[in-house]
Amino acid sequence: MSRRRKAIAKLDRERRAAEQQREAEQLLARAKELKSRTGGFARTERTPELVRKLKKQVQQEQIEAKFGPRYQPEVAFGTARPTHQRAPVRKTVKYSGELALRQQAALQRTEELKARVGPVGNKMGDQYLTDSDLADMRKGLLRRRP
């Protein structure tokens, strides 16, 4: 290898090392910045009472995931067991503020779209009726011609 090639290789190694060091410093700075952020929520202190409550909640969720939701039988505990598996209970999400308005608008829009599904012509399957399809229907352009 010539001296010129060796010098170029040395400069290239130094450049890559400096670049890696810069990237590492940027990564550490970014991690430090992210640790300082709270995302709008301050972390609450974990008191022993809160820790016990959280552990109990996690245990309850694990039990429900394994055996299904808890139910209160009318008879004494342990004497009767259900003969069928209960369907999982779906949690309903309740929105507030702007999200509630957006959810209501989205539900209304889906209902409007459902109302626009139907057969366009004779012996045709259901499909979405566009504005132009509806205008043609009103004019009678989509009717079967004799």
C-alpha positions in Angstrom: 0.0 0.0 0.0 1.4 3.4 -0.9 1.9 6.3 1.5 -0.9 8.2 -0.2 -3.4 5.3 0.2 -2.4 4.9 3.9 -2.9 8.6 4.5 -6.3 8.5 2.9 -7.3 5.4 4.9 -6.1 7.1 8.1 -8.1 10.2 7.4 -11.2 8.1 6.6 -10.9 6.2 9.9 -10.5 9.4 11.8 -13.6 10.8 10.0 -15.7 7.7 10.8 -14.5 7.8 14.5 -15.5 11.5 14.8 -18.8 10.8 13.2 -19.6 7.9 15.6 -18.6 10.1 18.5 -21.0 12.8 17.3 -23.8 10.3 16.9 -23.2 8.9 20.4 -23.3 12.5 21.9 -26.5 13.3 20.0 -28.1 10.1 21.2 -27.2 10.8 24.8 -28.5 14.4 24.5 -31.7 13.2 23.0 -32.2 10.6 25.7 -31.5 13.2 28.4 -34.1 15.6 26.8 -36.7 12.8 26.6 -36.2 11.9 30.2 -36.8 15.5 31.2 -40.1 15.6 29.4 -43.3 14.6 31.1 -45.7 14.7 28.2 -48.1 16.9 30.1 -48.4 14.5 33.0 -46.3 14.7 36.1 -45.2 11.4 37.6 -46.9 10.7 40.9 -44.9 9.5 43.8 -45.4 5.8 44.5 -46.5 5.5 48.1 -46.6 2.0 49.7 -50.4 2.1 49.6 -50.4 3.0 45.9 -47.9 0.2 45.2 -50.2 -2.4 47.0 -53.2 -1.1 45.1 -51.4 -1.4 41.7 -50.1 -4.9 42.5 -53.7 -6.0 43.5 -55.1 -4.5 40.3 -52.5 -6.3 38.1 -53.2 -9.6 39.9 -56.9 -9.1 39.3 -56.4 -8.3 35.6 -54.2 -11.5 35.3 -57.0 -13.6 36.9 -59.6 -12.1 34.6 -57.4 -12.7 31.6 -57.0 -16.3 32.6 -60.5 -17.2 33.9 -62.8 -14.5 32.4 -64.6 -11.7 34.2 -65.6 -12.2 37.8 -69.3 -12.9 38.5 -71.3 -13.1 41.7 -73.3 -16.3 41.9 -76.6 -16.3 43.7 -75.8 -19.4 45.6 -73.1 -19.9 48.2 -69.5 -19.6 46.9 -68.1 -22.9 45.6 -71.3 -24.8 45.3 -72.3 -24.0 41.8 -70.2 -23.5 38.6 -71.3 -22.2 35.3 -71.7 -24.9 32.6 -70.7 -22.5 29.8 -68.0 -20.0 29.2 -69.0 -16.4 29.5 -68.4 -14.1 26.5 -65.7 -11.5 27.1 -67.1 -8.2 28.2 -66.2 -5.4 25.8 -65.1 -2.2 27.5 -66.9 0.9 26.2 -64.7 3.9 25.7 -66.2 7.2 26.8 -64.8 10.3 25.1 -65.0 13.9 26.4 -64.5 17.2 24.8 -63.3 17.4 21.2 -62.9 13.6 20.9 -66.6 13.1 21.8 -67.6 15.5 19.0 -65.3 13.9 16.5 -66.6 10.4 17.5 -70.2 11.6 17.0 -69.3 13.0 13.6 -67.6 9.8 12.6 -70.6 7.7 13.7 -72.9 10.0 11.8 -70.7 9.7 8.7 -70.7 5.9 8.8 -74.4 5.9 9.1 -74.6 8.1 6.0 -72.3 5.8 4.1 -74.3 2.7 5.1 -77.5 4.4 3.7 -75.7 4.8 0.3 -75.1 1.1 -0.2 -77.4 -0.7 -2.5 -77.9 -2.4 -5.9 -77.2 0.0 -8.8 -78.8 -2.0 -11.4 -80.9 -5.1 -12.1 -79.3 -8.4 -10.8 -76.3 -6.5 -9.4 -74.8 -6.8 -6.0 -74.7 -4.1 -3.4 -72.2 -1.4 -3.9 -71.5 2.2 -2.7 -73.6 4.7 -4.6 -71.6 7.8 -5.5 -73.1 11.3 -5.9 -73.1 10.8 -9.7 -74.9 7.4 -9.3 -77.6 9.0 -7.2 -78.0 11.9 -9.7 -78.3 9.4 -12.6 -80.9 7.5 -10.6 -83.0 10.6 -10.0 -82.8 11.4 -13.7 -83.7 7.8 -14.6 -80.6 7.0 -16.5 -79.9 3.8 -14.6 -83.3 2.2 -15.4 -83.4 -0.8 -17.6 -84.3 0.1 -21.2 -86.9 -1.9 -23.0 
